Amino acid sequence: MAKLTILEFPDPRLRTKAQPVTEFGPDLARLVADMFETMYEAPGIGLAATQVNVHRQLLVLDVSEEKNRPHVFCNPRILAKDGIQNYQEGCLSVPGIFADVERANRVTVEAEDVSGKTFTLEADGLLAVCIQHEMDHLAGRLFVDYLSPLKREMVRKKLEKQRRSA
């Protein structure tokens, strides 16, 4: 397994719209394993392939405290949304920045697993937020896009300053 490089805002590659996963096999399984390793080490609870410069509709997440409930979603589609919640989100591609984002409280998502088998999952709370957040990455969106233009520019400048001083 290999730790992957996570792209950081405002890298334009984060705006790439992901294409469907069409090949399910050892290369995909290896990428998924590398993404989990990268996510856990970061540390994070979700990672979209777009964030590691692989522009396929693939995301991994694990919102469990014990880091023992990994989920893999290939070609995810939200079938239903219900309720509203505000959740303070962060992002591995926007390190050290957190902001309240309004999202659906419950989602029903259909996707394929790492072997290509279709499944449906109903999620609420943090898991629902994480799914929606990571699916945004697949569409080329970031949680900072939900902020006002002024706040987004402040985030960009703060990250630039952090990179210069690192």
C-alpha positions in Angstrom: 0.0 0.0 0.0 1.1 3.6 -0.6 0.2 6.8 1.0 -1.2 9.1 -1.7 -0.8 12.9 -2.1 -3.9 14.8 -1.2 -4.6 17.9 -3.4 -5.2 21.1 -1.5 -7.5 24.0 -2.3 -7.3 26.0 -4.6 -5.7 23.3 -6.8 -7.7 23.4 -10.0 -7.6 19.6 -10.3 -10.1 19.5 -7.4 -12.6 21.1 -9.8 -12.5 18.1 -12.2 -15.7 16.2 -12.6 -15.1 12.5 -12.0 -15.9 9.9 -14.6 -17.7 6.6 -13.7 -15.7 3.6 -12.5 -15.9 1.0 -15.3 -13.2 -1.5 -14.4 -13.5 -3.5 -11.2 -10.4 -5.5 -10.4 -7.1 -5.6 -8.7 -6.1 -2.0 -9.8 -9.3 -0.6 -8.2 -8.8 -2.7 -5.0 -5.2 -1.4 -4.7 -6.4 2.2 -5.2 -9.1 1.7 -2.5 -6.6 0.2 -0.1 -4.2 3.2 -0.7 -7.1 5.6 -0.3 -8.0 4.1 3.1 -4.4 4.2 4.2 -4.1 7.8 3.2 -7.4 8.8 4.8 -6.7 7.1 8.1 -3.1 8.5 8.3 -4.3 12.1 7.5 -6.4 11.6 9.7 -9.8 11.9 8.1 -13.2 10.2 7.9 -13.7 10.4 4.1 -11.7 10.7 0.9 -12.8 11.0 -2.7 -10.6 9.8 -5.5 -10.6 13.4 -6.9 -8.7 14.5 -3.9 -5.8 12.2 -4.8 -5.9 13.2 -8.5 -7.8 10.2 -9.7 -10.9 11.4 -11.5 -13.2 8.5 -11.0 -16.5 8.3 -9.1 -15.0 6.6 -6.1 -15.0 7.5 -2.4 -14.0 5.8 0.8 -15.2 6.7 4.3 -15.2 5.5 7.9 -17.0 7.6 10.5 -16.6 5.0 13.3 -14.6 6.0 16.4 -12.7 2.7 16.2 -11.9 3.0 12.4 -13.4 -0.4 11.8 -16.4 0.3 9.6 -15.0 1.2 6.2 -17.3 2.0 3.3 -16.5 2.0 -0.4 -18.8 3.7 -2.9 -18.2 3.5 -6.6 -20.5 5.5 -8.9 -22.7 6.7 -6.0 -26.1 8.3 -6.6 -28.3 9.8 -4.0 -31.8 8.4 -4.5 -33.6 10.4 -1.7 -32.8 13.2 0.8 -34.8 14.1 3.9 -34.4 16.7 6.6 -31.8 19.4 7.1 -28.8 19.6 9.4 -26.0 22.1 9.9 -22.7 20.4 10.6 -19.3 21.9 11.1 -17.3 20.4 8.2 -13.6 20.1 7.6 -11.8 18.7 4.6 -8.4 17.0 4.0 -8.1 19.2 0.9 -8.7 22.4 3.0 -6.5 21.6 6.1 -7.3 23.4 9.3 -10.4 25.1 8.1 -13.9 24.3 9.5 -17.2 25.9 8.6 -20.9 25.1 9.1 -22.6 23.6 6.0 -26.3 22.9 5.6 -27.0 19.4 4.2 -29.7 16.8 4.2 -30.0 14.9 7.5 -30.8 11.6 5.8 -29.9 10.2 2.4 -30.5 7.0 0.5 -27.6 6.2 -1.7 -27.1 3.6 -4.4 -23.6 2.6 -5.4 -21.3 -0.3 -6.3 -18.8 -1.9 -4.1 -15.2 -2.6 -5.0 -16.2 -5.7 -6.9 -19.0 -3.9 -8.8 -21.9 -5.3 -6.9 -24.7 -2.7 -6.5 -26.0 -1.9 -3.0 -28.3 0.7 -1.4 -27.6 2.3 1.9 -29.7 4.6 4.1 -27.6 7.0 6.2 -28.2 9.8 8.6 -26.2 12.2 10.8 -22.5 12.2 10.3 -22.5 9.4 7.8 -25.0 11.2 5.6 -23.0 14.4 5.9 -19.8 12.6 4.9 -21.4 10.9 1.9 -22.7 14.2 0.6 -19.4 16.0 1.3 -17.4 13.3 -0.6 -19.9 13.2 -3.4 -19.5 16.9 -3.9 -15.8 16.3 -4.6 -16.8 13.9 -7.4 -18.7 16.8 -9.0 -15.8 19.2 -8.6 -17.2 21.0 -5.5 -15.7 21.7 -2.1 -17.3 22.6 1.1 -15.8 26.1 0.9 -18.2 26.6 -2.1 -21.0 26.9 0.4 -19.3 29.9 2.0 -19.7 33.5 0.9 -17.1 34.7 -1.6 -15.4 36.8 1.1 -15.0 33.8 3.5 -13.8 31.6 0.6 -11.1 34.2 -0.3 -10.1 34.4 3.4 -9.7 30.6 3.5 -7.6 30.7 0.3 -5.3 33.4 1.8 -5.0 31.6 5.1 -4.0 28.3 3.3 -1.5 30.2 1.2 0.1 31.7 4.3 0.2 28.3 6.0 2.0 26.8 2.9 4.6 29.6 2.8 5.4 29.2 6.5 5.6 25.4 6.3 
